[in-house]
Amino acid sequence: MILFILFCLSIYFAARNYVIHKAEQEIENLILQHRGVHHYIQRNMHPELYRQKDNGEITQEFYSPVMFSSSYMVRNMHNYMNEEREKSGQDTLYYKMAADSPRNPVNKADANESRILKMFNADRELTEYRDTIKIDGQLYLQVALPFLQTTKPCLKCHGRREDSPLQLQELYPGQGGFNENVGSIRAIESIRVPLDERLTIANIVMVASAVIGLGFLALTGFNRRLQTLVNDQTEKLKNSEERLNLAMHGANDGLWDWNIQKNIIVFDERYYTMAGYEPYEFPCAFDEWKKRVHPEDLEATEKEIQKHISGVVDIFQSEFRFKKKDGRYMWIRAKGRIFSRDSLGNSLRFVGTHSDITSLKNTETELRYLRNSLENIIDSMPSVLIGVDECGKITQWNNKAQQSTGVTKESALGQTFQTVCPALSDKINLVKNAISKKKVCSDLCHTRIENGQVIYEDIIVYPLCVKRIEGAVIRIDDITEKVRMEEMMIQSEKMLSIGGIAAGMAHEINNPLAGMVQSANVMKSRLGNVDMQANLRAADELGISTKDIKLFMEKRGIFRMIDAIQESGVRAAEIVSSMLSFARKSDANISSHQPTELMDQILELAATDYNLKKQYDFKSMKIIKEYADDLPLLPCEGAKIQQVLLNILRNGAQAMGEANTHSPRFIIRIYSEKASEMVCIEIEDNGPGMDEETRSKVFDPFFTTKPVGVGTGLGLSVSYFIITESHQGTMDVISEPGKGTTFIIRLPIHRKNQ
């Protein structure tokens, strides 16, 4: 009986030890997995992240637990694993990076864990703690290992709070995780596996042993059940390991392990399949890898490998194109490091990963293309485009801005708007207003002086309304030509209006003028014909002789006065006719004209020009005509040519009147040049003349020597256009101060088709 009890107890303890052993194995596997992840994070990720910080790729103040905290990552990975265990019907495993002063409350050590942590800090030779404990009536296998012994690099994040990254301080406002000392063990790995369910097996074994005598079949059934339970646990562990491998593969990385001395490389399956190959389709050899690297990338990649092997860089990193099975290339980012060296420092084992970054490279290429396209569009704009940030510093500077200011893009970027564009420095408030109010602000038809010329500009400021971007785009358009064209159009409309008024006045004058001339003719006929029957009857009735009446009229000069009325009327009619002809709108009809007649008609019209304010009277000026004989007919628009001639005569008359020229006179020469087949019209005056600067600008639009409000500066420019563009001729001016001015117009005798 005693032997039977001892046998049963031995079976029970054997089963119990087996269960605990399996639990310990499970804990050991879990610890190895978690430590492997810890090592990868601290040996691979952390050095890379700090390297990027040192290189300025990441700010020194940047901190994110997702990227920097190994405990954060392992804790979350463990939680995901527990979720998968629950889905598969397994018990969840308790795992904690327990600390007395953690950053995250979830890592706060309970009383038992705090006691164990103090034990490890007190006895540094203690490397492991194992015990079975009860918590809330449940039995657990408690295993604890010292972890996270504080080293000097750890003080970057676990030293004094004020020395840690700002983002870390903002993320963890308390003192947890700070003020650690070098050498202290600040955390333990605490793992607990529930044993109640597992020890049920031991109870079953004990009961089975107690009834073993009941039969071999019962014992066999018990053994089968025990084996089934063991197989189930083993299968669950295997599935858990597979899910972990799948999670690692989900990172899209292939693994390689290079034995440098033997020149043997081991690739994992993912290394092959990510490039479309079957697992182990090509040999695991360095030369096989070289065959598949793009020829343009091979040399640079091998240089990076040698730099790491020789110790120049701590981490190997390179990007290159790798040939896939279908012949196309994919972009690979390779990372790795030397994990072992011999006593002489020679590299032995080189381990790393390959990541598929083809999509990232394609995105970078597309972004680069879009950026270049946008810059080309901005540079091709005819407007000056200047981008500024909220501080007024220039962020964009297109070609038109460079052409307008002479400042290169490289010199302008980063400078303040007021520094680069001092002429527009007063517009910085307009820019600030647009940014602060998030609305378009403008200063239309802004004027400034440049090289003595008035420049008109439209300045429009568009605020940037993109999230996290404060700034504005300044658009400047030179509208000087537009403004001048509008002024020309206004002046043209004024001239048309004046022409219409002149035509109306001429028609109104013609009616009474016709009555005056007709009445004068009738008076002369009736008073001069003494034999007219009507005159004789009227004289008889009054007892007066018609001869005496005629004699009286002659003595008093009445007939001479009537003739003067007739001559004046005819003269006035000719002036009105000239006004109508000049004011009539031209339909651009080319007809043949005698150049002398055009000149004489315009001289008659000019003779009516008198300006009391400017103190000149055209009729008081002497006109000397020097017309050549046998002049050819001139194909032209008569009204437009007369407009040019009248404008020159008026300008000359005004200049001589303002200068009080003694004995003002015009010499008008009209002759033909046989060699050039041109008719020349010269108008010379003896006025004050012009200096060289004025003479060179006399045909420029809006240039005038007259006071503001008196002249528009369009007369001679329009005249020049009529002669050179509309009539294919030339127009020149010769003048010196004090020696008068001569305008020379040359018009072709035979017009070319335009």
C-alpha positions in Angstrom: 0.0 0.0 0.0 2.8 2.4 0.9 4.6 1.5 -2.3 1.4 2.2 -4.2 1.0 5.6 -2.5 4.7 6.4 -3.1 4.2 5.3 -6.7 1.2 7.6 -7.1 3.1 10.5 -5.4 6.1 10.0 -7.7 3.8 10.0 -10.7 2.2 13.2 -9.4 5.5 15.0 -8.7 6.9 13.8 -12.0 3.9 15.2 -13.8 4.0 18.4 -11.7 7.7 18.9 -12.5 7.0 18.2 -16.1 4.3 20.9 -16.2 6.5 23.3 -14.4 9.4 22.4 -16.8 7.2 23.1 -19.8 6.1 26.3 -18.3 9.8 27.2 -17.7 10.6 26.4 -21.3 7.7 28.6 -22.5 9.0 31.4 -20.3 12.5 30.9 -21.6 11.4 31.0 -25.2 9.3 34.1 -24.4 12.3 35.8 -22.8 14.6 34.9 -25.7 12.1 36.3 -28.2 11.7 39.5 -26.3 15.4 39.9 -25.7 16.0 39.3 -29.3 13.7 42.2 -30.1 15.3 44.3 -27.4 18.7 43.7 -28.8 17.6 44.5 -32.3 16.1 47.8 -31.1 19.0 48.8 -29.0 21.8 47.6 -31.3 20.3 48.4 -34.7 17.4 50.9 -34.4 18.9 53.1 -31.6 22.3 53.6 -33.3 20.6 54.3 -36.6 18.2 56.8 -35.0 21.0 58.6 -33.0 23.1 58.7 -36.2 20.2 60.4 -38.0 19.9 62.8 -35.1 23.7 63.6 -35.4 23.4 64.0 -39.1 20.4 66.4 -38.7 18.0 64.1 -40.4 16.0 64.0 -37.1 16.0 66.8 -34.6 18.0 66.3 -31.4 14.8 67.0 -29.4 12.7 64.4 -31.3 11.5 61.5 -29.2 8.8 58.9 -29.8 8.3 55.7 -27.7 7.2 54.0 -30.9 10.8 54.4 -32.2 13.0 54.8 -29.1 11.5 52.8 -26.2 12.3 49.1 -26.5 10.1 48.4 -23.5 7.2 50.1 -25.2 7.7 48.1 -28.4 8.2 44.8 -26.6 5.2 45.4 -24.4 3.0 46.1 -27.4 4.3 43.1 -29.3 3.6 40.9 -26.2 0.1 42.2 -26.0 -0.4 41.3 -29.7 0.9 37.9 -29.0 -1.5 37.5 -26.1 -4.4 38.5 -28.4 -3.3 35.7 -30.8 -3.0 33.2 -27.9 -6.5 34.1 -26.8 -7.8 33.6 -30.3 -6.1 30.1 -30.4 -7.5 29.2 -26.9 -4.3 29.4 -25.0 -3.6 31.1 -21.7 -2.3 34.6 -21.8 1.2 35.1 -20.4 2.0 37.8 -17.9 5.0 39.9 -18.9 6.1 43.2 -17.5 9.2 45.4 -17.6 8.7 46.1 -13.9 10.3 49.2 -12.4 9.8 51.1 -9.1 9.9 54.4 -11.0 8.6 53.8 -14.5 7.6 56.4 -17.0 4.4 54.5 -17.9 2.3 53.4 -15.0 1.6 50.1 -16.7 5.2 49.2 -15.9 4.9 49.9 -12.2 6.2 47.0 -10.1 3.9 45.4 -7.6 5.1 44.6 -4.1 6.5 41.2 -5.1 8.3 42.6 -8.1 9.6 45.6 -6.1 11.0 43.1 -3.6 12.7 41.1 -6.3 14.2 44.3 -8.0 15.7 45.3 -4.7 17.2 41.8 -4.4 19.0 42.1 -7.8 20.3 45.5 -6.9 21.6 44.3 -3.6 23.1 41.1 -4.9 24.7 41.5 -8.3 25.7 37.9 -8.5 22.0 36.9 -8.5 21.0 36.4 -12.1 17.6 34.8 -11.9 14.6 34.4 -9.6 12.1 31.5 -9.8 9.3 30.7 -7.4 5.7 29.6 -7.4 3.4 32.3 -5.9 -0.3 32.7 -5.3 -2.1 35.8 -6.4 -5.8 36.1 -5.7 -6.0 32.4 -5.0 -4.4 31.5 -8.3 -1.0 29.6 -8.5 1.6 31.0 -10.8 5.2 30.2 -11.8 7.1 33.5 -11.2 10.3 34.1 -13.1 12.3 37.3 -12.9 15.5 38.4 -14.6 17.5 41.6 -14.1 17.2 43.8 -17.1 18.0 47.3 -18.3 21.1 48.0 -16.2 21.7 51.7 -16.7 24.7 52.6 -18.9 26.0 56.0 -19.8 24.2 56.2 -23.2 20.9 55.4 -21.3 21.3 58.7 -19.4 20.3 60.5 -22.7 16.7 59.6 -21.8 16.9 58.3 -18.2 19.3 60.9 -16.6 18.2 64.2 -15.4 14.8 65.3 -16.7 16.1 68.6 -17.9 18.8 66.9 -20.0 16.4 64.6 -21.9 14.8 65.4 -25.3 12.0 68.0 -25.1 9.5 65.7 -26.8 10.3 63.0 -24.2 9.6 65.6 -21.3 6.4 66.6 -23.0 5.3 63.0 -23.4 6.1 62.0 -19.7 5.4 65.0 -17.5 6.3 63.2 -14.2 9.7 62.1 -12.8 9.2 58.5 -13.7 12.1 57.0 -15.7 14.4 59.9 -14.9 17.2 60.5 -12.4 18.7 57.0 -12.9 22.3 56.3 -12.0 24.9 54.4 -14.1 25.1 50.8 -13.0 21.7 50.5 -11.3 19.2 47.9 -12.5 16.2 50.0 -13.1 13.9 47.2 -14.3 13.3 43.5 -14.3 11.6 41.2 -16.7 8.7 39.7 -14.8 6.9 36.7 -16.3 4.2 34.7 -14.7 2.6 31.5 -16.1 -0.6 30.2 -14.6 -0.2 26.7 -13.2 -3.6 25.8 -12.0 -4.8 24.5 -15.3 -1.5 22.9 -16.1 -1.3 21.2 -12.6 -4.6 19.7 -13.3 -2.6 17.2 -15.4 -0.6 16.3 -12.3 -3.8 15.8 -10.3 -5.2 13.6 -13.1 -2.0 11.6 -13.1 -2.2 11.1 -9.3 -5.9 10.0 -9.5 -5.0 7.7 -12.4 -2.1 6.2 -10.4 -4.5 5.7 -7.5 -6.8 3.7 -9.7 -4.0 2.1 -11.7 -4.9 -1.1 -10.1 -8.3 -0.9 -11.7 -6.9 -1.8 -14.9 -4.4 -1.4 -17.6 -7.0 0.1 -19.9 -7.6 3.0 -17.5 -3.9 3.6 -17.3 -3.5 3.5 -21.1 -6.4 6.0 -21.4 -4.8 8.3 -19.0 -1.5 8.2 -20.8 -3.3 8.9 -24.1 -5.0 11.9 -22.6 -1.8 13.1 -21.1 0.0 12.8 -24.5 -2.8 14.6 -26.2 -2.6 17.5 -23.8 1.2 17.7 -24.3 0.8 17.6 -28.1 -1.8 20.3 -27.9 0.5 22.5 -25.9 3.4 21.8 -28.2 1.3 22.7 -31.3 0.1 25.9 -29.7 3.7 26.9 -29.0 4.6 26.0 -32.6 1.7 28.1 -33.9 2.8 31.0 -31.7 6.3 30.8 -33.1 4.9 30.8 -36.7 2.8 33.9 -36.0 5.9 35.6 -34.7 7.8 34.8 -37.9 4.8 36.1 -39.9 4.9 39.3 -38.0 8.6 39.7 -38.8 8.0 39.0 -42.5 5.3 41.6 -42.4 8.0 44.2 -42.1 8.9 43.3 -45.8 12.5 42.5 -45.0 14.7 39.7 -46.2 17.5 38.5 -43.9 21.1 37.7 -44.9 24.0 36.3 -42.9 27.4 36.5 -44.5 30.3 34.4 -43.2 33.1 36.5 -44.5 36.0 34.1 -44.0 34.2 31.3 -45.8 32.5 33.7 -48.2 29.2 32.0 -47.6 26.0 34.0 -47.5 22.8 32.5 -46.1 19.5 34.1 -47.4 16.2 33.5 -45.8 13.1 32.6 -47.8 11.8 36.1 -47.8 15.0 37.3 -49.4 14.1 35.2 -52.5 10.4 35.6 -52.6 10.4 39.4 -52.3 12.2 39.5 -55.7 9.9 36.9 -57.3 12.3 33.9 -56.9 11.4 30.6 -55.4 13.1 30.0 -52.1 16.8 29.1 -52.6 16.4 29.3 -56.4 19.9 30.7 -56.8 23.0 29.7 -54.7 23.7 31.5 -51.4 26.9 33.2 -52.6 28.3 36.7 -52.7 28.9 36.4 -56.5 25.3 35.5 -57.1 24.3 38.7 -55.2 26.7 40.8 -57.4 25.2 39.4 -60.6 21.8 40.8 -59.7 22.8 44.2 -58.5 22.5 46.9 -61.2 25.9 47.6 -62.8 25.5 51.4 -62.1 25.0 50.7 -58.4 27.4 47.8 -57.7 30.6 49.9 -57.2 29.0 52.3 -54.8 27.4 49.5 -52.8 30.7 47.6 -52.5 32.4 50.7 -51.3 29.8 51.1 -48.5 30.4 47.4 -47.6 34.2 47.9 -47.4 33.7 51.1 -45.4 31.8 49.2 -42.7 34.1 46.2 -42.7 37.1 48.5 -42.3 35.4 50.3 -39.4 34.9 53.7 -41.1 31.2 53.6 -40.5 29.4 51.8 -37.6 26.3 50.7 -39.6 26.3 49.5 -43.2 23.5 51.2 -45.2 23.1 51.3 -49.0 20.4 51.7 -51.6 20.7 49.9 -54.9 18.7 48.3 -57.7 18.3 44.5 -57.6 17.2 42.4 -60.6 14.0 40.4 -60.0 13.2 37.1 -61.6 11.2 38.8 -64.4 14.2 40.9 -65.4 12.9 44.1 -63.9 14.7 45.9 -61.2 13.5 46.7 -57.7 14.9 49.2 -55.2 16.5 47.7 -52.1 17.6 49.3 -48.9 20.3 47.2 -47.3 21.2 47.6 -43.6 23.6 45.5 -41.5 26.6 45.4 -39.2 29.5 43.2 -38.2 28.5 41.0 -35.3 31.7 39.2 -34.7 35.4 39.8 -35.2 38.5 37.7 -34.5 41.3 38.6 -32.0 43.0 40.7 -34.8 39.8 42.6 -35.4 39.1 40.9 -38.8 35.4 40.7 -39.6 33.9 37.3 -39.3 30.1 37.6 -39.5 28.1 40.3 -41.3 24.3 40.2 -40.7 21.6 42.5 -42.1 18.4 43.0 -43.9 17.1 43.8 -47.3 14.0 46.1 -47.6 11.9 46.6 -50.7 11.7 50.4 -51.1 10.6 50.4 -54.8 7.3 52.2 -54.0 9.2 54.7 -51.9 11.6 55.4 -54.7 8.8 55.7 -57.2 7.1 58.2 -54.9 10.3 60.2 -54.5 10.7 60.3 -58.3 7.1 61.4 -58.8 7.5 64.1 -56.1 10.8 65.3 -57.7 9.0 65.5 -61.1 6.1 67.4 -59.6 8.5 69.7 -57.8 10.4 70.4 -61.1 7.2 70.9 -63.0 5.9 73.3 -60.4 9.2 75.3 -60.5 9.1 75.4 -64.3 5.5 76.6 -64.3 6.4 79.3 -61.7 9.5 80.3 -63.6 7.6 80.6 -66.9 5.0 83.0 -65.4 5.2 86.5 -66.9 4.6 87.9 -63.4 7.1 88.4 -60.6 6.3 85.7 -58.1 7.8 85.9 -54.6 7.1 83.4 -51.8 7.6 84.5 -48.2 7.1 82.8 -44.8 5.4 84.3 -41.8 8.6 86.2 -40.9 8.9 87.8 -44.3 11.8 85.7 -45.4 11.8 84.7 -49.1 11.1 81.0 -49.9 10.4 81.3 -53.6 11.9 83.5 -56.3 11.0 83.0 -60.0 12.9 83.9 -63.1 10.9 87.1 -63.7 11.8 88.3 -60.2 15.4 87.7 -61.0 15.1 89.6 -64.3 13.3 92.5 -62.7 15.6 92.9 -59.7 18.9 91.5 -60.9 19.1 89.4 -57.8 19.7 85.7 -58.3 17.5 83.0 -56.7 20.4 81.8 -54.6 21.0 85.2 -53.2 17.4 86.0 -52.5 16.3 82.8 -50.7 16.4 83.1 -47.0 16.7 86.9 -47.1 13.9 89.2 -45.9 11.6 90.8 -48.4 12.6 94.3 -47.4 16.3 93.5 -47.9 16.0 92.1 -51.4 13.2 94.5 -52.6 13.9 97.8 -50.8 11.8 99.7 -53.3 8.8 97.7 -52.1 9.7 97.6 -48.4 6.6 99.6 -47.5 4.5 96.7 -48.7 5.6 94.3 -46.0 2.5 95.4 -43.9 0.3 94.4 -46.9 2.0 91.0 -46.8 1.5 90.6 -43.0 -2.1 91.7 -43.2 -2.8 89.1 -45.9 -1.2 86.3 -43.8 -2.9 87.3 -40.5 -6.4 87.8 -42.0 -6.1 84.8 -44.5 -7.4 86.9 -47.3 -6.1 88.3 -50.6 -4.7 91.8 -50.3 -3.7 94.1 -53.2 -2.3 97.4 -54.1 -3.4 98.0 -57.7 -1.7 100.5 -60.0 1.1 101.2 -57.5 3.6 103.7 -58.9 7.3 104.1 -58.4 10.1 105.9 -60.2 12.8 103.9 -61.9 15.6 105.6 -64.0 13.5 108.7 -64.1 10.5 106.8 -65.5 7.2 106.2 -63.8 6.5 102.5 -63.4 3.0 101.2 -62.8 2.5 97.8 -61.0 -0.3 95.7 -59.7 0.8 94.1 -56.4 -1.4 91.2 -55.1 -0.6 89.1 -52.0 -2.2 85.6 -51.8 -2.0 84.0 -48.3 -1.0 80.4 -48.1 -3.9 78.5 -46.4 -2.3 75.1 -46.1 -2.2 73.5 -42.7 1.0 74.1 -40.8 2.3 76.5 -43.5 2.2 80.2 -42.8 3.2 82.5 -45.6 2.1 84.2 -48.7 2.8 84.5 -52.4 3.4 88.0 -53.8 2.5 88.6 -57.4 3.8 91.8 -59.1 2.7 92.7 -62.7 4.2 95.5 -64.6 1.1 97.3 -66.1 3.0 100.4 -67.4 2.3 99.6 -71.0 -1.3 98.7 -70.2 -1.8 102.1 -68.4 -0.2 103.9 -71.3 -2.4 102.1 -73.8 -5.4 103.1 -71.8 -4.3 106.7 -71.8 -3.8 106.5 -75.6 -7.3 105.1 -76.0 -8.7 107.9 -73.8 -6.8 110.4 -75.9 -8.0 108.8 -79.1 -11.5 108.9 -77.8 -11.1 112.6 -77.0 -9.7 113.3 -80.4 -12.7 111.4 -82.0 -15.1 113.5 -79.7 -13.4 116.7 -80.7 -13.6 115.7 -84.4 -17.3 115.0 -84.0 -17.8 118.3 -82.3 -15.8 120.1 -85.0 -17.9 118.4 -87.7 -21.1 119.4 -86.0 -20.0 123.0 -85.6 -18.9 123.1 -89.3 -22.4 121.9 -90.4 -24.1 124.4 -88.1 -21.8 127.3 -89.5 -22.5 126.2 -93.1 -26.3 127.0 -92.8 -26.1 130.8 -91.8 -22.9 131.1 -94.0 -24.9 130.0 -97.1 -27.6 132.5 -96.3 -25.0 135.3 -95.9 -23.3 134.6 -99.3 -26.6 134.1 -101.1 -28.0 137.4 -99.7 -24.8 139.2 -100.6 -25.2 137.9 -104.2 -28.8 139.0 -104.4 -27.9 142.5 -103.0 -25.2 143.0 -105.5 -27.5 141.9 -108.4 -30.3 144.2 -107.3 -28.2 147.2 -106.5 -25.9 147.0 -109.5 -28.4 146.4 -112.3 -30.0 149.8 -113.0 -32.1 148.5 -115.9 -33.9 145.8 -113.8 -37.6 146.4 -114.1 -38.3 145.8 -110.5 -35.6 148.4 -109.6 -37.1 150.9 -112.1 -40.6 150.5 -110.6 -39.4 151.0 -107.1 -37.4 154.1 -108.1 -40.4 155.6 -109.9 -42.6 155.1 -106.9 -40.1 156.8 -104.6 -39.2 159.5 -107.2 -35.5 158.5 -107.2 -33.2 157.7 -110.2 -31.6 154.3 -110.3 -28.5 155.8 -111.7 -28.2 158.1 -108.7 -28.7 155.2 -106.4 -25.9 153.3 -108.2 -23.7 156.4 -108.1 -24.3 156.7 -104.4 -23.5 153.1 -103.8 -20.2 153.4 -105.6 -19.3 156.6 -103.8 -20.0 155.0 -100.5 -18.1 151.8 -101.4 -21.2 149.6 -100.8 -20.4 147.4 -103.8 -16.8 146.9 -102.5 -18.3 145.9 -99.1 -20.6 143.4 -100.7 -17.7 141.9 -102.6 -15.8 141.7 -99.4 -18.8 139.9 -97.8 -18.8 137.4 -100.7 -15.1 136.8 -100.5 -15.2 136.3 -96.7 -18.1 133.9 -97.1 -16.3 131.9 -99.7 -13.2 131.9 -97.5 -15.2 130.8 -94.5 -16.8 128.0 -96.6 -13.4 126.8 -97.6 -12.3 126.7 -93.9 -15.4 124.8 -93.0 -14.8 122.3 -95.8 -11.3 121.8 -94.6 -12.5 121.2 -91.0 -15.1 118.7 -92.2 -12.5 116.9 -94.3 -10.0 116.7 -91.4 -12.6 115.7 -88.8 -14.2 113.1 -90.9 -13.4 109.5 -89.6 -11.0 107.7 -91.9 -12.0 104.3 -93.3 -8.3 103.5 -94.1 -9.0 104.1 -97.8 -5.8 104.8 -99.8 -6.3 107.3 -102.6 -4.0 109.5 -104.7 -3.4 113.0 -103.4 -1.4 115.9 -104.6 1.0 116.6 -101.7 0.9 120.3 -102.2 -2.9 120.4 -102.0 -2.7 118.4 -98.7 -0.3 120.9 -97.3 -2.2 124.0 -98.5 -5.4 122.7 -97.1 -3.9 122.1 -93.7 -2.2 125.5 -93.8 -5.6 127.1 -94.3 -6.9 125.1 -91.3 -3.9 126.0 -89.2 -4.3 129.7 -90.0 -7.5 129.6 -87.8 -5.4 128.4 -84.8 -5.0 131.1 -82.2 -4.2 130.6 -78.5 -4.5 133.7 -76.4 -3.2 131.9 -73.3 -0.1 130.7 -75.1 0.2 134.0 -76.9 0.7 132.8 -80.5 -1.3 133.4 -83.6 -0.5 131.2 -86.5 -1.7 133.8 -89.1 1.0 136.1 -87.8 3.7 133.6 -88.7 5.4 133.8 -92.1 5.0 130.8 -94.3 7.6 130.2 -97.1 6.6 127.5 -99.6 9.3 125.8 -101.7 7.3 123.3 -103.8 9.0 121.4 -106.6 7.4 121.2 -110.0 5.8 118.1 -111.5 5.3 116.4 -108.1 3.8 112.9 -108.5 0.5 111.9 -106.9 1.0 110.4 -103.4 -1.0 107.2 -102.5 -2.0 107.8 -98.9 -4.8 108.4 -96.4 -5.1 112.2 -96.8 -6.8 112.9 -93.5 -4.1 111.0 -91.5 -1.2 112.7 -93.4 -2.9 116.1 -92.7 -3.2 115.1 -89.0 0.6 114.6 -88.9 1.3 117.9 -90.7 -1.1 119.9 -88.5 0.5 118.3 -85.4 4.0 119.4 -86.5 2.8 122.9 -87.4 1.0 123.4 -84.1 3.9 122.1 -82.0 6.3 124.5 -83.9 3.9 127.4 -83.6 3.5 126.8 -79.8 7.3 126.4 -79.3 8.0 129.7 -81.1 5.2 131.5 -79.3 6.4 130.3 -75.8 10.0 131.3 -76.7 8.9 134.7 -78.1 10.8 133.9 -81.3 11.5 137.1 -83.3 9.8 137.0 -86.8 8.6 133.4 -86.5 8.4 131.6 -89.8 8.0 128.1 -91.4 9.8 127.0 -94.5 7.9 124.2 -96.2 9.7 122.2 -98.8 8.1 119.4 -100.9 10.1 117.6 -103.5 10.6 114.0 -104.8 13.6 111.8 -104.6 13.9 109.7 -107.8 16.5 107.3 -106.4 14.3 106.2 -103.5 11.0 106.9 -105.2 9.9 108.9 -102.2 8.1 112.2 -101.8 9.8 114.4 -99.1 8.0 116.9 -97.0 10.3 119.2 -94.9 8.8 121.5 -92.3 11.5 123.9 -90.9 10.9 126.5 -88.2 13.2 129.1 -86.6 12.1 128.3 -83.0 14.3 127.5 -79.9 15.2 124.0 -81.1 16.0 120.9 -79.0 19.0 119.4 -77.2 20.1 115.9 -78.2 18.4 114.1 -75.2 15.0 115.7 -76.0 15.5 115.0 -79.8 16.2 111.3 -79.1 13.0 110.9 -77.2 10.7 113.1 -79.2 8.8 110.1 -80.8 8.6 108.1 -77.5 5.0 107.6 -76.3 4.1 109.9 -73.4 7.3 111.9 -73.7 6.6 115.7 -73.5 8.4 118.8 -72.6 5.2 120.6 -71.8 4.0 121.1 -68.2 1.7 118.5 -66.5 -1.8 118.8 -67.8 -0.9 120.6 -71.0 0.5 117.9 -73.2 -0.1 114.1 -73.4 3.1 113.2 -75.1 1.2 111.2 -77.7 1.0 113.6 -80.7 4.4 112.9 -82.3 4.4 109.2 -81.3 1.0 108.7 -83.1 2.4 110.8 -86.0 5.4 108.6 -86.2 3.2 105.5 -86.2 1.0 106.9 -89.0 4.1 107.6 -91.2 6.2 104.5 -90.5 3.6 101.8 -89.9 0.5 102.9 -91.8 2.3 104.4 -94.8 5.6 102.6 -94.9 7.5 105.8 -94.8 10.1 107.5 -92.5 10.0 110.4 -90.2 13.1 112.1 -88.9 13.9 115.3 -86.9 17.0 117.6 -87.1 17.4 120.1 -84.3 20.0 122.0 -82.2 19.4 124.4 -79.4 18.8 127.9 -80.7 18.9 126.7 -84.4 15.3 125.7 -85.0 13.8 122.3 -85.8 13.3 120.5 -89.1 10.9 117.5 -89.5 11.5 115.4 -92.6 8.8 113.1 -93.8 9.4 110.6 -96.6 6.4 108.8 -98.2 6.7 106.1 -100.9 5.3 107.0 -104.3 4.4 103.3 -104.9 3.0 101.5 -101.9 3.8 97.8 -101.2 1.0 95.4 -100.3 0.9 94.8 -96.5 
